[in-house]
Amino acid sequence: MHTKLGTLAGLVCSLAWLSGGCGGTDDLRHRGTGGSGPGVGSGGRTTSTGGTSATGGTPGTGGTTSAGGTTGSGGTAGAGATGGSAQVGTIGGCQIFPADNPWNQDISSLPLNSKGSTYLANMNSTKGLHPDWGDYAAQGDYYGIPFSSGTGAALIPVTFTDYPEESDKNPCPSGGGMYCYPIPTTAQIEGGPSAPTDSDRHVLYIDTAGAPGNCTLYELYEAQNPKGSTWSAANGAIFHLGTNALRPDGWTSSDAAGLPVLPGLVRFDEAVNKKVITHAIRFTMDNTQQAYIHPATHAAGSSNSSLPPMGLRLRLKASFDTSNFSGPSLAILTAMKKYGIILADNGSDWYISGESNDGWVPYMDQISTDMGKIHGSDFEVVDTGAVSTAGL
């Protein structure tokens, strides 16, 4: 999960428009020059807290979002995948993007990326994976990224302090401004209400109006505790879950990659209850390239072309033996072979992101032990499209 924009140099994305978490603790998010920009993740726990909305849902689509440009250009989500998941995940009754969306695509048969060995050589590939999530409040950790869902909430004003020009507009009623989102003031905040004001503090909310196929996901980065009936955040992004449209090239989001955060989280309901994860999983790296591969639309790295670009997709090698894994860990590894992992933000190396949920408590010790047995070298980089710097 991100933390705060680190080096404000390299990124300052083209003020075009787009919709960023970081592994660990801070991740370089939005602006970046190879190091730590918004979202700089460092391995610490992120806490989340807060609202009264449910934690287990995933983005929905459809709510009261509106004009002013939300999901915009940047093409249609990504290339080259072999087909969508037969079972698209849902949250609050909302399908999380169409079956042929990059997040839901089976990449187990895609060809390898010709630069894969170069990228992996610069990705600390001897390091083990780290599950960057845990309980919500049961042990006071607020570890992971929470989300909530619902519908019928009033549109309330949001003030964007860092990237208003790259935040999606949703006009307020009666001419009250261009940024009003239907996010309840009780929505959970990553890290909880006591989290440092310059930490990631993501708010992820799915408006379930339009379920199952036309829900709307709203995401805020560095959201501060609401004052009265208003929100303040560094930036905001709106994702219509019924389409594959990308954000404009060069725009950031609550992730440095310009991607939605929610679709890439390891969710408790999937890993523990259903024991099947049907989407790619987001992860972070400390050093990234100032470039991206669709469906990513933004970057926050350095001009070193040997570093991994945002949106880079990897899969756990088919030869990796999973016979000694079970439960949630097996569900995660199986998904990594079929759907892969997507580089979505700057943060601690090989931190994979998940939902903050009290239900994780009895499982996390084993998951942490198991993930530590998988190293970067157990992955291979697949070819999902060209590297781009458009709009950066």
PEURWO-V148233 format. One record per residue. N is the residue number from 1. SS is DSSP state (H for helix, E for strand, C for the rest). Layout:
BEGIN
n | ss
N | SS
N | SS
END
This chain:
BEGIN
n | ss
1 | C
2 | C
3 | C
4 | C
5 | C
6 | C
7 | C
8 | C
9 | C
10 | C
11 | C
12 | C
13 | C
14 | C
15 | C
16 | C
17 | C
18 | C
19 | C
20 | C
21 | C
22 | C
23 | C
24 | C
25 | C
26 | C
27 | C
28 | C
29 | C
30 | C
31 | C
32 | C
33 | C
34 | C
35 | C
36 | C
37 | C
38 | C
39 | C
40 | C
41 | C
42 | C
43 | C
44 | C
45 | C
46 | C
47 | C
48 | C
49 | E
50 | C
51 | C
52 | C
53 | C
54 | C
55 | C
56 | C
57 | C
58 | C
59 | C
60 | C
61 | C
62 | C
63 | C
64 | C
65 | C
66 | C
67 | C
68 | C
69 | C
70 | C
71 | C
72 | C
73 | C
74 | C
75 | C
76 | E
77 | C
78 | C
79 | C
80 | C
81 | C
82 | C
83 | C
84 | E
85 | C
86 | C
87 | C
88 | C
89 | C
90 | E
91 | E
92 | C
93 | C
94 | E
95 | E
96 | C
97 | C
98 | C
99 | C
100 | C
101 | C
102 | H
103 | H
104 | H
105 | E
106 | C
107 | C
108 | C
109 | C
110 | C
111 | C
112 | E
113 | C
114 | C
115 | C
116 | H
117 | H
118 | H
119 | H
120 | H
121 | H
122 | C
123 | C
124 | C
125 | C
126 | C
127 | C
128 | E
129 | C
130 | E
131 | E
132 | E
133 | C
134 | C
135 | C
136 | C
137 | C
138 | C
139 | C
140 | C
141 | C
142 | C
143 | C
144 | C
145 | E
146 | C
147 | C
148 | E
149 | E
150 | E
151 | C
152 | C
153 | C
154 | C
155 | C
156 | E
157 | E
158 | E
159 | E
160 | E
161 | C
162 | C
163 | C
164 | H
165 | H
166 | H
167 | C
168 | C
169 | C
170 | E
171 | C
172 | C
173 | H
174 | H
175 | H
176 | C
177 | C
178 | C
179 | E
180 | E
181 | E
182 | C
183 | C
184 | C
185 | C
186 | C
187 | C
188 | C
189 | E
190 | C
191 | C
192 | C
193 | C
194 | C
195 | C
196 | C
197 | C
198 | C
199 | C
200 | C
201 | C
202 | C
203 | E
204 | E
205 | E
206 | E
207 | E
208 | C
209 | C
210 | C
211 | C
212 | C
213 | C
214 | C
215 | C
216 | E
217 | E
218 | E
219 | E
220 | E
221 | E
222 | C
223 | C
224 | C
225 | C
226 | C
227 | E
228 | C
229 | C
230 | E
231 | E
232 | E
233 | E
234 | C
235 | E
236 | E
237 | E
238 | E
239 | E
240 | E
241 | C
242 | C
243 | C
244 | C
245 | E
246 | C
247 | C
248 | C
249 | C
250 | C
251 | C
252 | C
253 | C
254 | C
255 | C
256 | C
257 | C
258 | C
259 | C
260 | C
261 | C
262 | H
263 | H
264 | H
265 | C
266 | E
267 | C
268 | H
269 | H
270 | H
271 | H
272 | H
273 | H
274 | H
275 | C
276 | C
277 | C
278 | C
279 | C
280 | C
281 | E
282 | E
283 | E
284 | E
285 | E
286 | C
287 | C
288 | C
289 | E
290 | C
291 | C
292 | E
293 | C
294 | C
295 | C
296 | C
297 | C
298 | C
299 | C
300 | C
301 | C
302 | E
303 | C
304 | C
305 | C
306 | C
307 | C
308 | C
309 | C
310 | E
311 | C
312 | C
313 | E
314 | E
315 | E
316 | E
317 | C
318 | C
319 | C
320 | C
321 | C
322 | C
323 | C
324 | C
325 | C
326 | C
327 | H
328 | H
329 | H
330 | H
331 | H
332 | H
333 | H
334 | H
335 | H
336 | H
337 | H
338 | H
339 | C
340 | C
341 | E
342 | E
343 | E
344 | E
345 | E
346 | E
347 | C
348 | C
349 | C
350 | C
351 | E
352 | E
353 | E
354 | E
355 | E
356 | C
357 | C
358 | H
359 | H
360 | H
361 | C
362 | C
363 | C
364 | H
365 | H
366 | H
367 | H
368 | H
369 | H
370 | H
371 | H
372 | C
373 | C
374 | C
375 | E
376 | H
377 | H
378 | H
379 | E
380 | E
381 | E
382 | E
383 | C
384 | C
385 | C
386 | C
387 | C
388 | E
389 | C
390 | C
391 | C
392 | C
END
